[in-house]
Amino acid sequence: MTPQPGQTFLDEPQDAKQSSRSVSVASPLLIFPDHLTSPRKKLVRRDDHEYSQPLRLGMQLFLVLLNVWIGAQFYLWVRWAESGGQALEVSRPAGVEGWLPIEGLMQLKYFALTGEAPHVHPAGFVLFVAFLIVSVVFRKSFCSWLCPIGTLSEYLWKLGRFTFGRNFRLPRWADLALRSLKYILLSFFAYAVLNMSAGAIAEFLGSPYALVVDVRMLNFFRYLDGITGIVVLSLLVASIFVQNLWCRYLCPYGAFLGLASLLSPSRITRNADSCIDCGKCDKACPSMLPVHQLMQVRSAECTGCLECVAVCPAKNALAISLPAGLRRRRTVPAWSMAAGIALIFLGLVGYAKFTRHWNTDLPKQVYLQLVPQADEQQHPMPNP
């Protein structure tokens, strides 16, 4: 007897079961798969040119090279200060303050309470606000388009996949438990900042410790001890085998921007009528989200990398979109997203430089005195 569409031998009429009971005993092996009982949707292939990943790679490389240049200049500046002004003198690159997100969070609260932009490390404040706006407008795209650590993490796990043919996925219970770590770290820093008054923040930012906290960060990597070096090396090696190990499990900055991205109007949107349920988007998603099961991706883990959109073979099935009226959304081309990210980032940096809210104005003598003793500065404990 031939089953009807969507029917298996387990669903046969009673008389058929009586006449072929021997068949029904082995029925678990004879159940028709879904793709045989319900015909797959016809694929209408995309006719557009996919360029989101080359655009993203270009922006990633630009930010990596920019940060390498900033790091090299900052190192030379520190060496100048440590030599008492005898070594080659270069200017202090204010962009290094972008690596101080906790201080940026403090500055944001200070600005919210007083309406005044900070005078110490103002570039860090500008960059923190720029990355926050980028995340609110275009999901957590800072992590996948701009962050050098995110870029390093991405290409480490891609190296692992290329070399070993796969990456390792943790069990769901372990994945959920480890993902909570970045939120625990974030809550620790957020609790400390939220309990500080504007006066306490101003006192901290003006302390010798805060003035050279960027130098202390550099010294951390310059003078790695045995245990710290092993931990850093272990994270790098583990990132080859586990996708986005640092970003997914340990980065409090990414956790903060992910929560902010929940306010974003832009979302990866799936058109169920065009989708052929091939599951390629799920396999491509570095955040391991079930994209093909969702109408809109709202997760705080979505980094707006567009890798799912890039691999989708069906026309108009998957795109990042913005609201365009009641129950309507408008597709955002990849070039528009790239241009928007660049405009926010470069626009705020340019405005800060034009209005002279970029560089920290301190006499050279202050740095010549503090930088050689950076590691000796004690963390201030201001009153709340």
N, C-alpha and C positions, 0 to 999 in steps of 0.2 A: 504493500500500500504506500502510496506517495503522500507524504504530509503536505498540508496546505502551507502557504507562506507564513513564516513565523511560528510554525508548529513543529514539534519534534516527535520522535517515536514514543516519548513519554506521554504525549498528549493524544494518543490514538483513541478512537472510540472503544467502548467496552468490549464489543464483539470482536474487534481486531485483537485486543489484548488476550482474549480467551483462545483465539486460534493461533496466536504466535507468542505464547508465554515465554518460550525459550529465548526469544529475541529481547523481550522486555527485561529479562534478568540481567542482560549485559548492556542495558540501555545507557548507563553512564558513559559508555564509550561511543554511543551512537547519537548523542545529542548534537544537533546541527549548530555550528558556530553562528554568531550573530551576522557575520558578513555573508553567510550563505542564505539565511532566512530573510534578511532585510537588505535589499540592494543598496550599495553605497551610492552616495551622491555623486553626480557627474562633476568632474573637476573642470572648472573654467580657469585656465591658467592666467596668471598676472601678465599684463602687457606693458607694465611700467618698469623703469630702470631702478633697481634697488641700490641705493648709495648711502644708506644710513651708517653702515659699518666703516666704510672708508672715511666718511666725515668724522665719525667718532674717533677713529684711530688717529686722524690728523690732529684733532684737538687734544687727544691724550699725549701725543708726541710733543706738541707745542708746549703743553704744561710741564711735561717731564724735563724738556730742555730748558725751559724758563727756570724751573726749580733747581736744576743743576747749576745754572749760571748764578742764581741767587745764592746757592749754598757755597759755591767757590768764592764769590765775592765776600760773603759773610765770613768765611774762614780766613781770608786774607785780612779782613778788617780786624778780626779777633787777634790774629798774629801781630798786627800793627800795635794794637792796644797793649798786648802782653809784653811787647818789646819796649814799652815806654815811649812809643812814637818813633823808634829808630828804624823799623822795617818799612817796606813799601806801604805808603798810605793810600787807602781807597775809601770811598764813602760807605757808610753802613747802609745795606739794602733793606729798606723798610718792609719789603715783601716777605722777609723771613718771619714776620709776625703772624702770617697766615697759619703757621704751625703751632699757634698758641690758642686753640679753641676754647679752653676753659677760661682764660683771661678774656677772650672775646665774649663769652657768656656773661662774665662779670661786667664788662663794659656796656653790654646791651641793657642790663638791668640798671646800671648807673644812668644811661641815657633815658630810659623809660621813667626813672624817678626824678631826674633833674632837667631833662630836655637839653643837656649839654653834651657835646661830643667830648670824649676823653682826650687829654693832651699828651698822655703817655701811651705809646704804641697805638696811635690812631689808625695806622694801616691795618692792624690786626682787627680792629673794630669794623672797618670798612669791608674787609674781606669776609669777616664772619657774617655780616649783614647781607653781602652779595650772595654768598653760598646759601644762606637761609632763604632768600628770595627765589633763587634758582630752584631750590627744592620745593618750595610752595607752588611755583608756577609749573615746573616740568618734572614733577616727582622727585625722587632722590637722585637726580641726574648728576649732582656734584660727584657722587661716588663713582659713577661709571664713565663720566665724560671729562672730569677735571682733576680728581684726586690722584696724585702720583702713587700713593700707597695702594689705592684701588687698582690702578693700572698695573703695578708690580704684582699684586695678588692675582689679578686676572691672567696675566701671561705666565705666571708660575704654574697655575693649575692647567692652563692650556699646554704648557710644556710637558706636564705630567701625562696628560691625555695623549699627546703626540708620541711620547716616548714609550708609555706602557699600554696605550690603547684604551685606557679608562681612568676614571677617578673613583675614589671610594666614597660611598654614601653611608653616613652613620645611621643606625636604627632610629626610628622616629622618636622614641622616648629620649634617646641621647641627644638627638638634634634639638628637640624642644628645650631640654634642660640646659644645654650649652648656649642656646640663643638667648636665654634669660640673663646670661652673664653680662652682656653689654648693657642691658637695661639696669642691672644692679649697679654697675659702675657709673652709669649716667645718673641714677638716683642719688648716689653718694655725692657726686659733684653738684647736682642740682640742689640738693638739700643744703649744702654748705653755702652756695651762692644765694639761695632764696632767703637764708637767715642773716644775710649781711645787709646793713643799711647803706645808704649812699655815702655817708661819712666813712664807714668802715671800708667800703670799696675804694674810695679816694685815698684813704690811708695806705691800703695795701698797694695800689698802683704806684704810689709815690715812694714806696720803700726801696732800699737798695736791692733787696732780693728780686722784686718785680722788674726793676730797671735792667737787670742782667739775666733774667730768667731764660732768655733765648740763648745766651752764652752757656748757661748751665745745661740746656738741652743739647747743644753741640758737644759739650764736654762729656756728656753721658755716652755718646757714641765714639768720641775720641779715645776715651779711657775705659773701655769695657773691661770689667774684671772677668774672672773665669766663669763664675756661675751665670752672670748676666749675659756674657757672650754665648754660653751654651743655650740659654733660653731663646735668645734672638735667632741663633742658628737653627734651633729646633723648630721654631715657628716658620722660618723660611723653607726648611725641608718639608715640613708637614703640609705647607701650602701647595707643594707640588702634587700631593696625593689627594687633598681635600679641597673642594672648590671654595674659594674665598674664605679661607679659614679665619683670618683676622677680621675681615669685614663682617662676616656672618655671625661670629660668636663673641668677639672681644672689643670692637670699636665703639666707644660711647658716643663719639661724634656722629658716626653713621646712625646710631640709635636715635639721637636727637633729631637729625635731619629726616629720618624715616617717620618719626611721629609728626614732624612738621608737614611732611608730604601727604599726610592724610587729609590736609586741608586743600590739596591741589585739585583744581578743576580738570586737569588733564589726566587721562587714564587710557591704558591699553583697552581697546574695545573690540569685541568679537561679534561678527555678523553671523548668527547661527544659520541663516539661509545660504550663505556662501561657503561656510566652513564645511570641510569634508571629513573632519574628525580624524585626521592623519596622526595627530599627536606630535608633530615635529616641533611645534612651539614649546611643548612641555620639555622635550629633550634639550632644546637650545637655551631655555631659561636658566641663567646662572644662579638665580635665587630659588630654583626648584619649585616654582609655582605651577599649579595645574591650570595653565592658561586656557586649554581647549575645553575645560569644564565650566568656565566663567564667562559671563556676558561682559563684565568689566573687571579689571584687575584693580583692586582697592588696597591691596596689602602694603604695609609699611616696608616690606622687604623688596618691593619693586624699585629698581634703580633707573628705570626709563632708558635702558641700554638699547632697546629696540631689536635685540637679537631674535626675539620671537617673531617680530614683524618681518625681519630680513629673511628668515627661512620659510615663511608661509608661502605655499605654492598657489593658493587660491586667490582669485581676484576679489578685492574688496572684503576679504574675510577678517583681516586683522590690521589694526592701525592704532596710533595714538590719536586721541581726539579731545576736543574742547566743547563745552556746551554751546549750542547755537539756537537757543530757544527752548520751549517746553518740550521735554522728551525728545529732543533732537540734539545731535552732536555733529561737529564738523571735524573732518580729518585734518590733522596737522602734518604737512610734509616734513620729511627729515631735515631738509635744508632750513625750514622755518624754525624747527626746534634748535638746530645748531646755531642759527643766527640769533635766536632769542637768548640762548645761554651766553653767547659771546657778548651780546649787547648789554645784558645785565652786568656781567663780570667786568668788561672793559669800560662800560659806561660809568659805573660807580667808582672804579679806580681812577679814571680820567677826571671825573668831577672832584674827587678828593684831592687830587694833585693840583687841579686848577684853583680850588679854594684853599689850598695849603693846609689840608687836614690829612696829610699823608705821612710826613716825617716827624719824628720826635725831636724837638728842639732842645738839646742839652749841650752844654759846653764840652769841648773835647776833654778837658781836664777831668770831668766827672767820669767819663768812660775810662780814661787812662788810670784812674784810681780804682774803679770798681771791677773792671774786666779781669785783671790779674788775680783778684781775690773772689771771683764769682762763686766758686764752690764753697767758700767760707761763709757766705751770707746765709743767715738764719731765716727760715720762713717766719714771717710776722704772724702773730696771732691777735688780730684786732678785735676789739669788742664789737658785738653785733649791733 
